[in-house]
């Protein structure tokens, strides 16, 4: 900027505004409603995202470990069950109701009328004892081969008997009568007696005895 002459002919010196005054002028020209622009702080956001990712990864690893532990426990339980089953069926003596039974060398199992659980249990016991009359003194033999005279649900009942509860022939007889006692109160009707035919393998005397036992 140049200097201008004043009326007296002296040059006039123009003064530049100070820096503070310039700032004031600039601020006065800025509208009062203008807000400063705030830029997002990406560093903090990155830290938060990293923390969330780490927490998610840790949670997934924890869940994976829990699932693995559960699977290992389940596999161990299955191995124990399988091992118990093998031991149970591997003990042949433990599966027998009479493990120490002694079978005579020339013993032959008689042909029994198979009991199905639908007739009088006492009649069946009488029939069985008469078929086993030669060995009536051998309780263990009577107990062991009693299963040969059973079939169906009655045989299934015998298989599930426990040796700790059935130790004598009397125990077996009482358990058998108790199990099928309800059949003792059911008298056979005329049709049942008429439908009782003689088998080709039995004598007439055996057939007559079986008919009398059913009618009794």
Buried (B, 14 or more C-beta within 10 A) or exposed (E): EEEEEEEEEEEEEEEEEEEEEEEEEEEEEEEEEEEEEEEEEEEEEEEEEEEEEEEEEEEEEEEEEEEEEEEEEEEEEEEEEEEEEEEEEEEEEEEEBBEEBEEEEEEEEBEBBEBBBEBBBBBBBBBBBEBBEEBEEBBBBBBBBBBBBBBEBBBEBBEEBEBEEBBEBEBBBEBBBEBBEEBEEEEBEEEEEEEBEEEEEBEEEBBEBBBEBBEE
